[in-house]
Amino acid sequence: MGEKLLMKGSEAIAEAAIRAGAMAFFGYPITPQNETPEYFSRRMPELGRVFLQAESEVAAINMVYGAACTGTRAITTSSSPGISLMQEGFSYIANTNVPCVVVNAMRGGPGLGDIAPAQADYFQATKGGGHGDYHSIVIAPHTVQEEADLMFDAFELADKYRIMVVVLVDGLLGQMMEPVEFKDWVDVKKFKTPEWATVGQGDRAQRNILISFDILAEGLEKMNLVLQNKYAKIRENEVRFEEYKMDDADYAITAFGTVARIAKTTIELARNEGIKIGLIRPITLYPFPEKVIENRASNVKFFFDTEMNEGQMLEDVKLAVNGKKPVYFHGRLGGIVPTAEEILDEFKKHLGG
Amino acid sequence: MIEFEPKNLLDKEFQIFIGRIGSGKTEISINFAMKLKEEGYKVVLFDMDIVKPYIRIRDVMEELTKYNLEIVSPPEATRAIDLPIFPKFIIGRLMNKDGYKILDVGGDPYGAGSIAQFRDVIKEGLYNLFFIVNTRRPETSNLREIIKAISMIQDASRMKVTHLVFNTNLRWETTKDIIMEGLNVVKEVSLETHIPVAFGCVDESGMGILDSIDIPILPLKLFINPLPLTGIKNI
């Protein structure tokens, strides 16, 4: 740990990725996350690492794919429309079982949308997005410090499971400035090229081949089962969440990222009025912390999910609650950020009902 | 504590705030404009930031209208699209001699470069160009970095920095030690470059930590504070 700095989330993400051993960045500019590639563009050459502005998002993600196949820690960052363009690459990366990190600073959609912060890419990030039966690990920080810390975990998880890890933030978490302290640098000299990497045959009896397809259905089903086994392990071992004031809570708010921080203020406001609300904040959106929600269903009167979308994580919350208690919802669309007071007003509509 | 007195700066019609991204330009421009207005001067605040996607003067207009500040900002319709558009009739507004013109310019050479086009209006001798420094921001933490940043921004804006503004802070984690350490760096820059320190800034809620500071202070009322933290602990 070093000296504390005041940083924007978008800068902290880049600095943390660099310290975590990102050796190659490929990307294409898009608002509201341009500070991230800009930061990489200054720092990566200083360290003798790769920064490359690709000709498009499609090119960028395929460059990440290529670098990942050599066992190199590679990253790209973008925002919603840019992430949509990358989906084909994500799907290929998934079935090739190679690690990489992708940051999506979500903005208002669909289509070109706007540049205001949003959370409407939850489905896209957690349910696949591209074609085929695949998942990525999806992590959702809610402070600048957490953005910095989780970048290290993102690279570790990617390598551990040979999987793409999506760090899902929004424009506001990128633009806001907070004090931040970074973990120690990962010593990249100690990196060993993975056994599976396609870096030349060397002393191996056989050359390594990384491939995302099998032309025979039986073979392709086997490839799929490898993925599904991996996802089962991830669901078993990598769930992360924060419970905030849940111990004595009569009601639970579920929210992630930016809205979770607003909800913490809502909870303070409510508690000043004697209404005991707590927060369950998924940190991993995939794997989703369904057990904690299921368990809390016996303690609380109802759940209140709030997001900057039309109710996407809401579906996972409902599956976890499984009908045991009502699940209500409030969302804002198109890049509107709800206020703490607004969430409380909406919440109160369900009291005594 | 010495309270900041703008009088000595008012022989110039343009008061321009520049710096690296995140140095505090917008908050300080707003507070500087309010200070002049409070003292009875006519002021016009210009939102010239075409770099940041949000957290700009135009995003806190509603709040600012309570203070009757005259604000020139880009068209409302461009608020949430990615178009770097200056306010309408900008040249005319800048040429208007009535009142002090306070300019919040976008960060870094990108932002500062955008005002070079107005240098026939904002002529040398007519402006104060304030370079804002927070030594807890990346790339302005020491003498060498700050001098490099000043030089890059001067080259881009084709204007000369006339004053330094000291704004070292770590938001709610600011301490007296952090302030004093930053002030020493900024004084070193001033000695080396012969650019005077005009004033320092501190969040008005944290004035207590400034009892022994020897530069004039402009207390800041903060307008741009998206999503204040409640009960956040580091994970």
HADDOCK unambig.tbl for C-alpha pairs under 7 A between the chains (distance, minus, plus):
assign (segid A and resid 5 and name CA) (segid B and resid 136 and name CA) 4.92 0.50 0.50
assign (segid A and resid 5 and name CA) (segid B and resid 137 and name CA) 5.82 0.50 0.50
assign (segid A and resid 5 and name CA) (segid B and resid 170 and name CA) 6.87 0.50 0.50
assign (segid A and resid 6 and name CA) (segid B and resid 136 and name CA) 5.59 0.50 0.50
assign (segid A and resid 6 and name CA) (segid B and resid 137 and name CA) 5.26 0.50 0.50
assign (segid A and resid 6 and name CA) (segid B and resid 170 and name CA) 5.45 0.50 0.50
assign (segid A and resid 7 and name CA) (segid B and resid 137 and name CA) 6.39 0.50 0.50
assign (segid A and resid 31 and name CA) (segid B and resid 82 and name CA) 6.99 0.50 0.50
assign (segid A and resid 32 and name CA) (segid B and resid 53 and name CA) 6.07 0.50 0.50
assign (segid A and resid 114 and name CA) (segid B and resid 80 and name CA) 5.70 0.50 0.50
assign (segid A and resid 114 and name CA) (segid B and resid 81 and name CA) 5.57 0.50 0.50
assign (segid A and resid 115 and name CA) (segid B and resid 53 and name CA) 6.94 0.50 0.50
assign (segid A and resid 115 and name CA) (segid B and resid 80 and name CA) 5.53 0.50 0.50
assign (segid A and resid 115 and name CA) (segid B and resid 81 and name CA) 5.86 0.50 0.50
assign (segid A and resid 115 and name CA) (segid B and resid 82 and name CA) 6.63 0.50 0.50
assign (segid A and resid 116 and name CA) (segid B and resid 80 and name CA) 6.11 0.50 0.50
assign (segid A and resid 145 and name CA) (segid B and resid 234 and name CA) 6.78 0.50 0.50
assign (segid A and resid 146 and name CA) (segid B and resid 234 and name CA) 6.96 0.50 0.50
assign (segid A and resid 146 and name CA) (segid B and resid 235 and name CA) 6.39 0.50 0.50
assign (segid A and resid 176 and name CA) (segid B and resid 226 and name CA) 6.90 0.50 0.50
assign (segid A and resid 178 and name CA) (segid B and resid 171 and name CA) 6.83 0.50 0.50
assign (segid A and resid 179 and name CA) (segid B and resid 170 and name CA) 5.58 0.50 0.50
assign (segid A and resid 179 and name CA) (segid B and resid 171 and name CA) 6.95 0.50 0.50
assign (segid A and resid 261 and name CA) (segid B and resid 229 and name CA) 6.85 0.50 0.50
assign (segid A and resid 262 and name CA) (segid B and resid 227 and name CA) 6.42 0.50 0.50
assign (segid A and resid 264 and name CA) (segid B and resid 230 and name CA) 5.87 0.50 0.50
assign (segid A and resid 265 and name CA) (segid B and resid 230 and name CA) 5.44 0.50 0.50
